[in-house]
Amino acid sequence: MNQDAPTVGDRLAVGGNGTDDEGVGTGESLDPDTAAKARAARDALADREGVLVAFSGGVDSSVVAALAHDALGDDAVACTARSETLPAAELDDARTVAEEIGIRHDTVTFSELDDPDFVANDGDRCYHCRTMRLGRMYDRAHELGIGTVCDGTNADDPGEGHRPGLRAVEELNVASPLLDAGITKAEVRAIAEAYDLSVADKPSMACLSSRIPTGLEVTEERLSRVEKAERLLREWGFEGFRVRDHDGLARVEIAPDELERALDPAFADAVHEHLTDLGFEYVTLDMAGYRTGSVSPVDESASPESAGGTPDDGSNDEGSDTEPTDGIELGRQYPR
């Protein structure tokens, strides 16, 4: 551990009353069990000479990055993978939270669309994606002389059904400090709050390919129009939503507590106009509301946070962080 490295540990409460001799806070923000687990994860990271964190900017990978920075200082690097499946807004969020932590933030760029198995979008799509993504992480780690790649898999993840992406994590020998320390999702959020991270309450964000039903090819056109459509909903103030692309039919899901707004005829007119401008032939509103896994049986079963970029982390244009609008005025408001 680099004892001279600056840490944010004084914002992390791990046990009870004051600070410990490692510079990590020990106030009252965390219960003792969670505190002990956080300390164990941090200490395990400190035993390594350096780590590269597969970093989506979601809460799981952000907590790993914060613990790694506390443990190793400048010998910890957060790395976000940029590709067509990562919304540009998610890359911006990753940069923001890396600045909050104080950790070095790198990016790598690749395309899942180069892999025919990923494009085919079978039940192992997340496995193919995760294998490529983590492979690029290892490439970057080797360039930096770092031997360990970490991800944000937490203790709840293995029990959440079909998770083909976790098979890639195991095959590539990626370290999962949250899982090893038994830190659950609720505890991850508590630790993030102790660090005062802006993503402490951020919902999980699956990559854009999860909006396309299994068996329907993943294409740049489909990914692009889904990203633009969801950006519109975000600009209009919605918080819980998905736009599913059923081969040109947009199925808009809105969280139940926001569904009343979506039943406004003005919204119906506006969303139909804008989404057909983006290339959808038909636009529908799912009356069941937003829920994960609705596009196909294995959809969104692998959280991109643990993959290091969503969400696990890019834009379609390697030279730009902002998706081109192709003449579509995305900032228009629908009438109230």
FENMO-V782704 format. One record per residue. SS is DSSP state (a for helix, b for strand, c for the rest). PSI is psi as a letter, one per 30 degrees, with the letter a starting at -180 (NA if undefined). NEAR is the number of other C-alpha atoms within 12 Angstrom. Layout:
SS:PSI:NEAR + SS:PSI:NEAR
This chain:
c:k:26 + c:j:22 + c:f:18 + c:f:15 + c:k:21 + c:k:25 + c:l:33 + c:g:33 + a:f:39 + a:f:26 + a:f:29 + c:j:42 + c:k:36 + c:h:39 + c:e:26 + c:e:21 + c:i:18 + c:b:20 + b:l:19 + c:l:19 + c:g:12 + c:f:27 + c:g:25 + c:k:35 + b:k:30 + c:h:30 + c:b:24 + c:g:22 + c:f:28 + c:k:31 + c:l:23 + a:e:21 + a:e:22 + a:e:33 + a:e:34 + a:e:25 + a:e:32 + a:e:46 + a:e:39 + a:e:25 + a:e:38 + a:e:41 + a:e:26 + a:e:29 + a:e:38 + a:f:28 + c:f:19 + c:l:26 + c:f:24 + c:l:32 + b:k:48 + b:k:49 + b:k:55 + b:j:56 + c:j:54 + c:f:58 + c:g:55 + c:l:50 + a:e:51 + a:e:56 + a:f:55 + a:e:56 + a:e:56 + a:e:59 + a:e:61 + a:e:54 + a:e:48 + a:e:56 + a:e:44 + a:e:44 + a:e:40 + a:f:38 + a:b:34 + a:f:31 + a:g:36 + b:k:46 + b:k:45 + b:k:51 + b:k:47 + b:k:51 + b:k:51 + b:k:44 + c:l:44 + c:f:42 + c:f:50 + c:j:50 + c:k:43 + a:e:38 + a:e:31 + a:e:44 + a:e:41 + a:e:27 + a:e:34 + a:e:48 + a:e:33 + a:e:23 + a:e:37 + a:e:39 + a:e:24 + a:e:27 + a:e:40 + c:g:30 + c:k:38 + b:k:30 + b:j:36 + b:l:31 + b:l:37 + b:k:33 + b:k:33 + c:l:31 + c:j:31 + a:f:39 + a:f:27 + a:f:18 + c:j:22 + a:e:17 + a:e:22 + a:e:32 + a:e:31 + a:f:25 + c:h:30 + c:a:27 + c:f:29 + c:g:30 + a:e:41 + a:e:46 + a:e:35 + a:e:33 + a:e:52 + a:e:46 + a:e:31 + a:e:34 + a:e:48 + a:e:48 + a:e:30 + a:e:33 + a:e:43 + a:e:33 + a:e:25 + a:e:30 + a:e:30 + a:e:17 + a:e:14 + c:f:23 + c:g:18 + c:k:24 + c:f:25 + b:k:35 + b:k:46 + b:l:50 + c:a:54 + c:g:53 + c:k:49 + c:l:38 + c:f:24 + c:f:25 + a:e:32 + a:f:26 + a:g:15 + c:h:20 + c:a:18 + c:j:24 + c:i:32 + a:f:30 + a:f:41 + a:f:40 + a:e:26 + a:e:29 + a:e:37 + a:e:23 + a:e:16 + c:g:25 + c:h:19 + c:k:36 + b:k:37 + c:i:42 + a:e:42 + a:e:44 + a:e:34 + a:e:28 + c:f:30 + c:g:27 + c:j:34 + c:l:29 + a:e:34 + a:e:23 + a:e:34 + a:e:45 + a:e:34 + a:e:33 + a:e:49 + a:e:42 + a:e:26 + a:e:35 + c:f:40 + c:h:26 + c:k:36 + c:f:27 + c:g:35 + c:e:27 + c:g:22 + c:k:25 + c:l:24 + c:k:35 + c:j:42 + c:l:35 + c:l:47 + a:f:48 + a:f:51 + a:f:48 + a:f:47 + b:k:47 + c:k:34 + c:k:30 + c:f:25 + c:k:25 + c:k:27 + c:k:38 + c:l:30 + a:e:25 + a:e:24 + a:e:34 + a:e:41 + a:e:38 + a:f:44 + a:e:44 + a:e:43 + a:e:40 + a:e:45 + a:e:38 + a:e:35 + a:e:35 + a:e:34 + a:e:22 + a:f:18 + c:g:25 + c:g:19 + c:k:26 + c:e:25 + c:j:27 + b:l:39 + b:l:41 + b:j:46 + b:k:44 + b:j:42 + b:i:31 + c:h:27 + c:f:27 + b:k:27 + b:k:35 + b:j:35 + b:k:41 + b:k:36 + b:k:32 + c:k:25 + a:e:20 + a:f:17 + a:g:22 + a:e:24 + a:e:17 + a:e:24 + a:f:34 + c:f:24 + c:k:17 + a:e:16 + a:e:16 + a:e:30 + a:e:23 + a:e:21 + a:e:27 + a:e:37 + a:e:28 + a:e:26 + a:e:34 + a:e:38 + a:e:23 + a:e:22 + c:f:35 + c:f:26 + c:k:31 + c:e:20 + b:k:23 + b:k:31 + b:l:31 + b:k:31 + c:j:25 + c:f:18 + c:f:19 + c:l:26 + c:k:28 + c:k:24 + c:l:29 + c:g:25 + c:f:28 + c:e:31 + c:l:25 + c:e:20 + c:g:30 + c:k:35 + c:g:40 + c:f:35 + c:j:47 + c:k:47 + a:f:49 + a:e:50 + a:f:57 + a:f:60 + c:h:60 + c:i:56 + c:d:51 + c:g:49 + c:NA:51 + c:NA:53 + c:l:44 + c:l:36 + c:f:31 + c:j:21 + c:f:20 + c:g:13 + c:k:16 + c:f:26 + c:k:25 + c:k:32 + c:k:22 + c:f:20 + c:h:14 + c:f:12 + c:k:21 + c:j:19 + c:f:29 + c:g:19 + c:k:18 + c:k:20 + c:k:24 + c:k:14 + c:NA:14
